[in-house]
């Protein structure tokens, strides 16, 4: 029966609807006529297709390429006193900065990601070669720790080395880009020095093959000082290499430091 009623409602024309409303007004008054109109209009509301529920996209997390860097980690020219020649790269491991010496007491400073606990290193090397959108071949030691890694990843946006790489001679380490800018300023790598793709592209254009690379040690004193400065959001604008890294007393660290200044 409900099916017949529904069918009869569907065939009501505009003229028939007007006639019914007029008749209802004469017999029952305007209130009942309005109720009749609502009843006749009800099938259209019931037959309306339900709207699909669409989930809202979650906000981008810190791994997004668009995630902004803290001010202290953004590329900038700073005062930097050093006897090293222009074009020298100095990796400030504890403060997660890379300095490109410009001369005249200035340096271009970049925020970087460095080796995690147990994977930091120090020494003096040179840029052995450079590559744009390089292929990635995980070193044997890394594959041993993480057997699931691919043996090769072709260069491109999904490559862990990012847009550019500068290979540090005599090591398995590189200064390279990253597609995870949230790792900048942190100790996360297996010893490589990483920059944002934008920053590594800028550095790449300024650095020549054969450039000197000085990687400063992760001393306890420097690490503690860096943590305090980062907690207070203080970015040192003037850096004395001796004052920043050498312990007060003579030690093996001091003697090692004198060999890489």
Buried (B, 14 or more C-beta within 10 A) or exposed (E): EEEEEEEEBEEEEEEEBEEBBEEBBEEEEEEEBEEBBEEBEEBEEEEEEEEEEEEEEEEEEEEEBEEEBEEBBBBBEBEBEBEBEEBBBBBBBBBBBBBBBBEEEBBBBBBBBBBEEEBBBBBEBBBBEBBEBBEBBBBEEBBEEEEEBEEEBEBEEEBBBBBBBBBBEEBBBBBBBBBBBBBBBBBBBBBBBBBBBBBBBBBBEEBEEEBBBBBBBBBEBBBEBBEEBBEEEEBBEEBEBEEBBBBEEEEEBBEEBEEEE
